[in-house]
Amino acid sequence: MIKKCLFPAAGYGTRFLPATKAVPKEMLPILTKPLLQYGVEEALSAGINNMAIVTGRGKRSIEDHFDNAFELESQLSGTEKEYLLEEIKKVIEKATFTYVRQQQILGLGHAILTGEPLIGNEPFAVILADDLCDCGANGVTSQMIEIYKKYKCSVIAIEEIPFTQIGKYGVISGDLIDGTSNTYRVTNMIEKPDSHDLMNFVEDRVDLNNVPSFNAIIGRYILTPDIFGILKKIKPGKNGEIQITDALLSQAKQGKVIGYKFKGKRFDCGSVKGYVEATNHFARSLENNNI
């Protein structure tokens, strides 16, 4: 049912300068594999073969990575290092890659709208490579597709975060569905709120200092194609950007957004701290598997 996955990959990666001056942040490696490849492999494991990537200036290495490298393959052919290219070659063989450039960096909503020609009129997944998730055999996108099959509307991945981190995320409120503990019918959402925003957002005016956590949106979405029409009408929000949160709120007001608290561990690789934590986590996994 979900055949395409959109990867917004046009951002500057300023938090990783000077490393990202010439290297796209999506190509920063966790051990020997770029962040974007982890995302593509997650999509493949969910049965998605069409990868639509929104790029920008200075991102040509993304296209080169997901292409054959005949000179390198020739050099390694017949040597003991030939196996090192097997993993990426399998990805290239299984997936089709299409690209479009985002001319201006105007927010996630704008990046998703830029990808419309690659998606067309069908539901699609969105993966932000910054959010690296380790969920074992059943990836976040696979889990969310099952939710989509049941409710046939947009699905967003959510995670409990502490109040001190609230200004970095979009935040949702909603009602648990069918007696579950991890699936919500979203009723409201707000992008990167400050304390004043939260006072208006929290309906019962609770003491924010006593709220231990909030359900925050992370970089995984299943979106229905009407999102494009909504995004075209959205006015710039916080920081002058077109926010996907504002478009999703329009759907949520019609009861058409599900928040899903996924099973697995997420690393915020858009921050140096999260990037280091992810590297250590996957390094320990290698050691535990004696690789």
Beta strands, then each sheet from edge to edge (+ up, - down):
strand 1: 4-8
strand 2: 29-30
strand 3: 33-34
strand 4: 50-55
strand 5: 96-101
strand 6: 124-127
strand 7: 131-134
strand 8: 154-162
strand 9: 170-176
strand 10: 183-191
strand 11: 213-223
strand 12: 257-261
strand 13: 265-268
sheet 1: 5+ 4+ 1+ 6+ 11- 8+ 12+ 10- 9+
sheet 2: 2+ 3-
sheet 3: 7+ 13-
end
